[in-house]
Amino acid sequence: MERALYEPGLGYYATGTSRTGKAGDFITNVTVGSCFGTLLASRIAEYWRELGAPESFLLVEQGANDGQLMQDILEWLSAHRPECRKAAQVHFIEPLENARKAQAARCPEATWHEDLPGELGRQGVFFCNELLDAFPVQRFRNTKDGWVELCVTLADDGDSFCWLEQPTGSDALKALAAAFPRAPVEGYTTEITPGLQPWIKAASRLFARGLWLITDYGLHAEEYYHSSRSQGTLRGYRKHQLLAEGLLCDPGEIDLTCHVNWTTLMDLAPVLGLELLDFKDQMRFLTNLAVPMLKSITNPDPRELRWLRQFQTLTHPGQLGAKFQTLQLKK
């Protein structure tokens, strides 16, 4: 999965090809329009005031794709909170060269890091949108003989890939035992994201005092590993179509994704000195932020009407409002 998504020059996210939006494989909060960025910017400005309006603070995004979200945030801050914009020092966490070039075209002032670098500064805000669902996973199946790992190998024809059941290591068995005190039915298939815990540990070290805004789609552990979810959450997308089968076809040409296990992050956060500030579905999170803006719109002009349409797409439970959640952590 890691190679299919990130192999330089070949992986789904590493070729420089645009993958999002109506013409791509899926839409995101950012491709809907600037509304998402303006609302995040208002939350960032609010937290900056909570810090005491410092003359300098860090604004860090990981997995920024082409940098559009950061640009939307900075433009709103420039127009509505210029002192906050002046104080913001922009950083991107980005290992992909094609993405860094696109980000530099939008935010040339930024500083780049290939990975989370440890403490960057005394105070700041970290945010990411649809980052964790693209973390590589290990896939497992419960058989009559116990758990096996589903690996990928060449098929007999030598031109395609197929699943291969292999014995799994003790660390994975411990994680599965914790998720399933009682073994699920034979054939039950699920996955574990090994990079999730190291990631939150590294992200928690960015600031001595800060705010973390993590937006993605996911489930609590009891939902994630419910008996009814017998095939896990690993999915493929192409041209806005869900690929229930064919996950191993055309590596590098389809999006591979899994839901986030929010319980993993919430359980580990307090151990790392992070306070669980809030966890809401996107509808409630963005609506709370939008109240002052909505009150100010009395006779909307075309620009405001466009913003309102974007807001409806982002918050309507039948569109993106119920699909995504936002976790806010604070130190």
C-alpha positions as CSV (number, residue, x, y, z in Angstrom):
1,M,0.0,0.0,0.0
2,E,2.8,2.4,0.8
3,R,4.5,1.8,-2.5
4,A,1.2,2.0,-4.4
5,L,0.5,5.4,-2.9
6,Y,4.0,7.0,-2.4
7,E,6.6,5.3,-4.6
8,P,8.5,8.3,-6.2
9,G,7.4,8.8,-9.7
10,L,5.0,5.9,-9.7
11,G,2.8,6.1,-6.6
12,Y,-0.7,7.4,-6.7
13,Y,0.2,10.6,-4.8
14,A,3.8,10.9,-6.2
15,T,3.3,11.4,-9.9
16,G,2.3,15.0,-9.9
17,T,-1.1,14.1,-11.4
18,S,-4.1,15.9,-10.0
19,R,-6.3,13.3,-8.2
20,T,-8.9,15.4,-6.5
21,G,-12.0,17.4,-7.5
22,K,-14.8,16.7,-9.9
23,A,-12.4,15.7,-12.7
24,G,-10.4,13.5,-10.3
25,D,-11.2,10.4,-8.2
26,F,-12.8,12.1,-5.2
27,I,-13.7,15.4,-3.8
28,T,-12.3,16.8,-0.5
29,N,-13.2,19.6,1.8
30,V,-10.7,21.8,0.0
31,T,-11.9,21.1,-3.5
32,V,-15.4,22.1,-2.5
33,G,-14.1,25.7,-2.3
34,S,-12.5,28.2,0.1
35,C,-15.2,27.9,2.7
36,F,-13.4,25.1,4.7
37,G,-10.2,27.2,4.8
38,T,-12.0,30.3,6.0
39,L,-13.7,28.5,8.8
40,L,-10.4,26.8,9.9
41,A,-8.7,30.2,9.7
42,S,-11.3,31.7,12.1
43,R,-10.5,28.9,14.6
44,I,-6.8,29.5,14.2
45,A,-7.3,33.2,14.8
46,E,-9.4,32.5,17.9
47,Y,-6.6,30.3,19.3
48,W,-4.0,32.9,18.4
49,R,-5.9,35.3,20.6
50,E,-6.1,32.7,23.3
51,L,-2.3,32.5,23.2
52,G,-2.2,36.2,23.9
53,A,-1.8,37.4,20.3
54,P,2.0,36.6,20.1
55,E,4.1,38.4,17.6
56,S,5.2,35.0,16.2
57,F,3.6,31.5,16.2
58,L,3.8,28.5,13.9
59,L,1.2,27.4,11.4
60,V,2.0,23.8,10.4
61,E,0.2,21.6,7.9
62,Q,1.0,18.0,7.0
63,G,-0.2,16.3,3.8
64,A,-1.1,19.6,2.2
65,N,-1.4,18.3,-1.4
66,D,-1.1,21.4,-3.6
67,G,-1.2,23.9,-0.7
68,Q,-4.7,25.2,-1.5
69,L,-5.9,24.9,2.0
70,M,-3.0,26.8,3.5
71,Q,-3.5,29.5,0.8
72,D,-7.2,29.8,1.7
73,I,-6.4,30.2,5.4
74,L,-3.7,32.8,4.8
75,E,-5.9,34.8,2.5
76,W,-8.7,34.9,5.1
77,L,-6.3,35.9,7.8
78,S,-4.8,38.7,5.7
79,A,-8.3,40.1,5.0
80,H,-9.9,39.7,8.4
81,R,-7.1,39.1,11.0
82,P,-4.0,40.8,9.5
83,E,-2.1,40.8,12.8
84,C,-2.5,37.1,13.1
85,R,-1.4,36.6,9.5
86,K,1.7,38.7,10.1
87,A,2.6,36.6,13.1
88,A,2.1,33.2,11.4
89,Q,5.2,31.4,10.3
90,V,4.2,28.7,7.7
91,H,5.6,25.2,7.7
92,F,4.7,22.2,5.6
93,I,5.5,18.6,6.5
94,E,5.8,17.1,3.0
95,P,8.2,14.3,1.7
96,L,6.8,14.4,-1.9
97,E,8.8,16.6,-4.3
98,N,5.8,17.2,-6.7
99,A,3.7,18.4,-3.8
100,R,6.4,20.7,-2.4
101,K,6.7,22.4,-5.8
102,A,2.9,23.0,-5.9
103,Q,2.9,24.3,-2.3
104,A,5.8,26.6,-3.0
105,A,3.9,28.2,-5.9
106,R,1.1,29.1,-3.5
107,C,3.2,29.8,-0.3
108,P,6.7,30.7,-1.3
109,E,7.5,32.0,2.2
110,A,7.0,28.5,3.8
111,T,9.6,26.2,5.4
112,W,9.5,22.5,4.4
113,H,10.3,19.3,6.4
114,E,10.2,15.8,5.0
115,D,8.8,14.4,8.2
116,L,7.7,15.6,11.6
117,P,10.9,17.1,13.0
118,G,10.4,17.1,16.8
119,E,9.8,20.5,18.5
120,L,9.6,23.3,16.0
121,G,8.7,26.1,18.3
122,R,7.2,27.2,21.5
123,Q,3.6,27.6,20.3
124,G,1.6,27.1,17.2
125,V,-1.2,25.3,15.4
126,F,-1.0,22.0,13.6
127,F,-3.6,20.9,11.1
128,C,-4.2,18.1,8.6
129,N,-7.1,17.2,6.3
130,E,-7.5,13.7,5.1
131,L,-4.0,12.7,5.9
132,L,-4.4,9.7,8.2
133,D,-6.8,7.7,6.0
134,A,-3.9,7.3,3.5
135,F,-1.6,5.7,6.1
136,P,-0.5,2.3,4.9
137,V,-2.2,-0.6,6.8
138,Q,-1.7,-4.3,7.5
139,R,-4.6,-6.5,6.6
140,F,-5.6,-9.6,8.6
141,R,-8.2,-12.4,8.3
142,N,-9.4,-14.8,11.0
143,T,-9.2,-18.4,9.8
144,K,-10.1,-21.7,11.4
145,D,-6.4,-21.8,12.5
146,G,-6.3,-18.3,13.8
147,W,-5.2,-14.9,12.5
148,V,-3.2,-14.6,9.3
149,E,-1.9,-11.5,7.5
150,L,-3.1,-10.8,4.0
151,C,0.0,-10.0,2.0
152,V,0.3,-9.2,-1.8
153,T,2.1,-11.4,-4.3
154,L,2.3,-12.0,-8.0
155,A,-0.4,-14.2,-9.4
156,D,0.4,-17.3,-11.4
157,D,0.1,-15.4,-14.7
158,G,2.9,-13.1,-13.6
159,D,1.0,-10.0,-14.8
160,S,-1.3,-9.3,-11.9
161,F,-1.4,-9.4,-8.1
162,C,-3.3,-11.5,-5.6
163,W,-3.7,-11.9,-1.8
164,L,-1.5,-14.3,0.0
165,E,-2.2,-15.6,3.6
166,Q,0.9,-15.5,5.8
167,P,1.6,-16.1,9.5
168,T,1.6,-12.8,11.4
169,G,3.9,-11.5,14.1
170,S,3.3,-11.3,17.8
171,D,2.8,-7.5,17.9
172,A,0.0,-7.7,15.4
173,L,-1.5,-10.6,17.3
174,K,-1.5,-8.6,20.5
175,A,-3.2,-5.7,18.8
176,L,-5.8,-8.0,17.4
177,A,-6.4,-9.7,20.7
178,A,-7.0,-6.2,22.3
179,A,-9.5,-5.3,19.6
180,F,-11.2,-8.7,19.8
181,P,-11.3,-10.2,23.3
182,R,-13.5,-12.9,21.7
183,A,-12.3,-14.1,18.2
184,P,-14.7,-13.1,15.4
185,V,-16.2,-15.5,13.0
186,E,-14.1,-17.3,10.5
187,G,-13.4,-15.2,7.4
188,Y,-13.7,-11.9,9.3
189,T,-11.2,-9.4,7.7
190,T,-9.9,-6.2,9.1
191,E,-6.8,-4.0,9.3
192,I,-4.4,-2.2,11.6
193,T,-2.6,1.1,10.9
194,P,0.9,0.6,12.5
195,G,2.0,4.2,11.8
196,L,-0.8,5.9,13.7
197,Q,0.7,5.7,17.2
198,P,4.2,6.8,16.1
199,W,2.6,9.7,14.2
200,I,0.6,11.1,17.1
201,K,3.7,10.8,19.3
202,A,5.8,12.8,16.8
203,A,3.0,15.3,16.2
204,S,2.6,15.9,19.9
205,R,6.2,17.2,20.2
206,L,5.8,20.0,17.7
207,F,5.0,22.7,20.2
208,A,5.3,23.3,23.9
209,R,1.9,24.9,23.7
210,G,-0.4,24.4,20.8
211,L,-3.6,23.3,19.1
212,W,-3.9,20.2,16.9
213,L,-6.8,20.1,14.4
214,I,-7.2,16.7,12.7
215,T,-10.0,16.2,10.1
216,D,-10.7,12.9,8.5
217,Y,-13.2,10.1,8.3
218,G,-13.1,7.4,10.8
219,L,-14.8,5.3,13.5
220,H,-14.5,4.6,17.2
221,A,-12.9,1.2,17.9
222,E,-16.2,-0.5,18.9
223,E,-17.6,0.5,15.5
224,Y,-14.4,-0.1,13.6
225,Y,-14.1,-3.7,14.7
226,H,-17.9,-4.5,15.0
227,S,-18.8,-8.0,13.9
228,S,-21.0,-6.5,11.1
229,R,-17.9,-4.9,9.5
230,S,-16.6,-8.2,8.3
231,Q,-14.4,-7.0,5.5
232,G,-12.8,-4.1,7.3
233,T,-12.6,-0.5,5.9
234,L,-9.9,-0.8,3.1
235,R,-11.3,0.7,0.0
236,G,-10.3,1.8,-3.4
237,Y,-11.6,4.8,-5.4
238,R,-11.4,5.8,-9.0
239,K,-13.5,8.5,-10.8
240,H,-15.7,8.8,-7.7
241,Q,-16.6,5.1,-7.8
242,L,-16.0,2.8,-4.9
243,L,-14.0,-0.3,-5.9
244,A,-15.3,-3.1,-3.7
245,E,-13.1,-5.5,-5.7
246,G,-10.0,-4.9,-7.7
247,L,-8.0,-3.3,-4.9
248,L,-4.8,-4.9,-6.3
249,C,-5.5,-3.8,-9.9
250,D,-3.5,-0.9,-11.5
251,P,-1.2,0.0,-8.5
252,G,-0.5,3.7,-8.5
253,E,-3.7,4.5,-10.5
254,I,-6.3,4.1,-7.8
255,D,-6.7,5.7,-4.3
256,L,-6.4,3.2,-1.4
257,T,-7.8,4.3,1.9
258,C,-8.9,3.2,5.3
259,H,-11.0,4.7,8.0
260,V,-9.2,6.2,11.0
261,N,-9.5,4.4,14.3
262,W,-10.2,7.5,16.4
263,T,-10.0,5.6,19.7
264,T,-6.2,5.0,19.1
265,L,-5.6,8.7,19.0
266,M,-7.9,9.6,21.9
267,D,-6.5,6.9,24.2
268,L,-2.9,7.9,23.5
269,A,-3.4,11.7,23.6
270,P,-3.5,12.2,27.4
271,V,-0.4,10.0,27.8
272,L,1.4,12.4,25.6
273,G,0.3,15.5,27.5
274,L,-2.5,16.4,25.0
275,E,-5.9,17.4,26.2
276,L,-8.9,16.2,24.3
277,L,-10.6,19.5,23.6
278,D,-13.3,18.4,21.3
279,F,-14.5,15.7,18.9
280,K,-17.4,16.4,16.5
281,D,-18.7,15.4,13.2
282,Q,-17.9,18.0,10.5
283,M,-21.5,19.3,10.5
284,R,-21.3,20.4,14.1
285,F,-17.7,21.5,14.0
286,L,-18.0,23.8,11.1
287,T,-21.5,25.1,12.0
288,N,-20.2,26.3,15.4
289,L,-17.4,28.2,13.6
290,A,-19.7,29.6,11.0
291,V,-22.2,31.2,13.3
292,P,-20.6,34.7,13.4
293,M,-20.2,34.7,9.6
294,L,-23.7,33.4,9.0
295,K,-25.2,36.2,11.1
296,S,-23.3,38.8,9.1
297,I,-24.8,37.7,5.8
298,T,-28.2,39.4,5.5
299,N,-28.5,40.2,1.8
300,P,-25.9,37.9,0.2
301,D,-24.0,39.0,-2.9
302,P,-22.9,36.4,-5.5
303,R,-19.6,35.7,-3.6
304,E,-21.5,35.1,-0.4
305,L,-24.0,32.9,-2.1
306,R,-21.2,30.8,-3.5
307,W,-19.7,30.5,0.1
308,L,-23.1,29.5,1.4
309,R,-23.4,26.7,-1.2
310,Q,-20.0,25.4,-0.2
311,F,-21.0,25.6,3.4
312,Q,-24.0,23.5,2.7
313,T,-22.0,20.8,0.9
314,L,-19.5,20.7,3.8
315,T,-22.1,20.4,6.5
316,H,-25.1,18.7,5.1
317,P,-25.4,15.2,6.6
318,G,-26.2,13.7,3.2
319,Q,-23.0,15.1,1.7
320,L,-19.8,15.7,3.7
321,G,-21.2,16.8,7.1
322,A,-21.6,13.3,8.5
323,K,-18.8,11.7,6.6
324,F,-15.9,13.6,8.3
325,Q,-15.0,14.3,11.9
326,T,-12.6,16.8,13.5
327,L,-10.5,16.0,16.6
328,Q,-9.1,19.0,18.5
329,L,-6.2,18.4,20.9
330,K,-4.5,21.0,23.0
331,K,-1.4,21.3,25.0
